[in-house]
Amino acid sequence: MWDHTAIAADSKLMVSLVVGKRTQEQTQTVVNDAKSRLRPGHLPAVFTETYTGYESALLEAFGRRYPQPRHGAQGRVAHPVLRWPQGFAYGQVQKIYKGHRIERVEVRAIYGKARLQHVLSLLGYKVINTSVVER
């Protein structure tokens, strides 16, 4: 079992909790639930570990759909393109293990690098701190 949690980094308030197997569906559920609890249009700064399901779940929940132009006078309209919204900030933390011990911790800003730095400074951090990342 896995505790999927969404925690507000500044107050440590738990925004959402989903318990279950670690699957893409559960990840999508916790992201959608957390989004539903934010005010409409709010773009959070998100810190996660490097589980592959987060990026697609966040893009699906917070992404913007942009229409594509038709490539001819006839035919079906092309599917809209899903893009990261401007102002969204996303960073990842990856713990590298050697045996049963953590050898090092890698942090990466994925989207919104400038906004991530601003949010981190407001929290009093210089880099993404593992205490704001789910365990």
N, C-alpha and C positions, 0 to 999 in steps of 0.2 A: 504494500500500500504506500501511497505517496500523498503528502500534504501539499497541494498546490495552493499557494497563498499570494495575495496581492497586498502589500504593506506600504503605507505612506511613509516615505523615508524620513520626513521631517518630524513626524509625531509618533511613529511606530504604530499607528492605528491600522488594524487589519481591515482592509477594504473588502476582501473576498476570500473565501476558503472553500476549496473543493477537495474532497478526499476520495482516492481511488487509484487505480493503476495509472502508471505514467504513460499516457497515450496522447496522441494529437487531439483527440476529442475532449479529453479532460483539460488539456492546455487551452483549447479554444473556449471551453466553458468558463474557466476562471478569468480569461481575458475579457470575454463578453460580459460577464457578471460585473467585473470591476468597471468596465466602460459604462455600463448601465447605471452605476452609482455615482458617476462623475456628472458635473453639470454639462448640458449639451454644448458641443463644440470645444470642450476643454481638451487640450493636448498635453498629456503628462510627460514627464521625463521618466523613462522606464529603465530599470537595471535588472538584468536576469543573468542566470548562468548560461552556458553555451548549449543547452538542449536545443536541438534543431527545430523543434515544434514552435518555439516562441516567435521566431521571425515571421513565419507565415500566419500565425494566429494574430499577431499585432498588426500586420499589414491588412488582413481581412477585416479586423475590427475598426482600425483607425484610418485605413487608406481611403483615398479619394478616387472616385471613378470618373474618368475623363472620356468623353465620346471620341471615337476615331472617325476620320472622314471616310466617306464612301469612295472606293477606288474606281468606280464606274457609274454610269447613269442608271444601271439596272442592278438587280441583285439585292441580297439581304444587307442590312446595316451591320457593320463590323461590331464585335463585342467591345464594350468600353475597356480602357486600359486602367488597371489598378496601380496607383502610385502612392509613395509615402507622402504625407501632407507636409507642407512647409511648416516649420516650427516644432515638429515632432522630434524628440530626443530619445535615443536608444543606445545603451551601453551594455557590454557583456563582461562577465567575470568567469575565467576558467581556472580551476584548480588542477595543477599537474601533479599527479601522484607518482611516487617511486616506492614500490612496495605498498605498505599501508600508511605511509606518511606523505604529507604534502611537501613536494620539492620546491614548487614556486607557484605564484598566482599571477596570471596574465589578465590584464584589463584592456578592453578595446572599446573605443567609441565607434558605433556603427553608423548612426544617423544623428544629425544635429550636434556636431562636435562643439560649436561655440555655445549653444544653449546648455549642453551637458556641463561645460566648464562653469557657466554661470550658476546653474543649480547646485553643483558641487560646492562652489564657494559659499552659497547661501546656507548650505548644510554644515559648513566648516570643514569640508574635506578637500584634499588636494587631488586625489584620484578616487575612482569608484571604490567605495569601501564595501567589503564583503558583508558588513552588518546590514546593508540595505538590500542585499540580494537574498532571495528565498533559499532555504536550506532543504 
